[in-house]
Amino acid sequence: GNSVTQMEGPVTLSEEAFLTINCTYTATGYPSLFWYVQYPGEGLQLLLKATKADDKGSNKGFEATYRKETTSFHLEKGSVQVSDSAVYFCALSVSYGQNFVFGPGTRLSVLP
Amino acid sequence: GAGVSQSPSNKVTEKGKDVELRCDPISGHTALYWYRQSLGQGLEFLIYFQGNSAPDKSGLPSDRFSAERTGGSVSTLTIQRTQQEDSAVYLCASSSAPTSYYGYTFGSGTRLTVV
């Protein structure tokens, strides 16, 4: 079946530190890959996506590259801010059935 | 509307009572999903509607849970005889086709507390 694995949190960083949140997936076929972010007390928001191998999604200083050979979609940011504190969900989508599979989420706390 | 709207935003109910949670998806979105998020946990899939097809109910945790989608738009999630373990945030999402390209748009959720 299709599945998504993320690094366990919580991840605690100081402001301006480099961020990596690992995400790997298992899927039948060729999924699209997504990162969603959930700020405290809010619903999930789409952060970035990549729909085919070697695509790079980017938004708000975050980036992730769709690596088919390693079945990975790691989230990175060069310099985190306190306002980036949130829970980050990696997800994949296939073109059939339930469509989306979410990872368990990684909580990021950025300290000033 | 501009986004996915869920109501109420908060609901406190007594154990054993029935509750209804509402979701208004983005106009024109054919796919609608319900998820549950317990405190500090990930997303638990509940049910999925796609157009006029029969819904995928494979995630509903018990027969106390049911959902409808009327006219291909508004959806209602009903929980009968609520239990304390039903306390969670219930998230609705909708999507334009193909979901695998556009992704979901989530509502802000309904926080259900069963006391």
Interface residues (C-beta under 8 A of the other chain):
Chain A: P31 S32 F34 Y36 E42 G43 L44 Q45 L46 K49 T51 F89 S93 V94 S95 G97 Q98 N99 F100 F102 G103 P104 G105
Chain B: V4 A31 Y33 Q41 G42 L43 F45 Y48 D56 S58 L91 A93 S95 P98 T99 S100 Y101 G103 Y104 T105 F106 G107 S108 G109
